[in-house]
Amino acid sequence: MTHHTSDAELAAQPAAYRTGVAYEALIREGRLVRLGSAHPESLTPPAGVPTVRLDLTVPATFRTALTGITNVFLYATPDHITDFIHHAHQAGVTHVVLLSSSRVLGPDPDSDPLAKSHLDVEQALLASPITTTILRPGSFAANAGAWAWPVKAGRPVSLPFPGAHHDPSHEKDVAEAAHAALTDPRHHGGRFVLTGPESMTFAQQIDQLGTVTGRPITINRVTREEWKREMADYIPAVYADALLNWWESNDGKPVAVTGTVEEPTGHPARSSTTWATDFTTS
């Protein structure tokens, strides 16, 4: 959540914190920030940023978290979105910036569990009296962070479709887009499909990481089932299948990229090489 001296805004859920929402910029602008999370005790926000318990699976936490809030940055689950909207409207929330996904624009989002979870939230908010701005990133460059452990251990990265294309966005671009959407009325109610500047394969992204780190990274091409077993502790099977289907559909096929990042941020999207450099030096 973020507060201005006369307005108030809310960032809900840890995912919102990980994408940044440019807290420092909001604070420099004279805005106070309140961060909502299911586990606020686990967060380490910047000094002066209060936290509040906001568990999107527990509607009983909504009223307190939303008190005094007028703007919300939200990464939502669909389970209790109607309850959330009700409490937000009652609390006086007038604007929500939703971190959704470009998957909702796919050919059949209702049959894709990942896309449908975002689509259900979008539709609920758009049917509400609250002005809704939607950010629809494709893939996050930061997903490559999952490869850090095998790389550091000198092990190959397991991939079922190393030739699958995606459009990795730097999380700083998404954070800056979120900041602009929250603070600039010109963007309120907008729809922004955010991508990186190029379509690239996982293999190409790994090569870039290897170049930046100076450490060769090898790929172990595994089957779908082998990858699902490796990821079973982190990704539920239904979502793992949806990811695998998406990657398979883009195997060897470049995906469309947009220049949309520049609209709210005023600059082109950062490259994946920039992300790799930032990641390895942070």
Summary of the structure (lengths in Angstrom):
residues: 282
radius of gyration: 19.1
end to end distance: 25.7
largest distance: 55.1
contacts: 924
relative contact order: 0.13
helix: 45%
strand: 18%
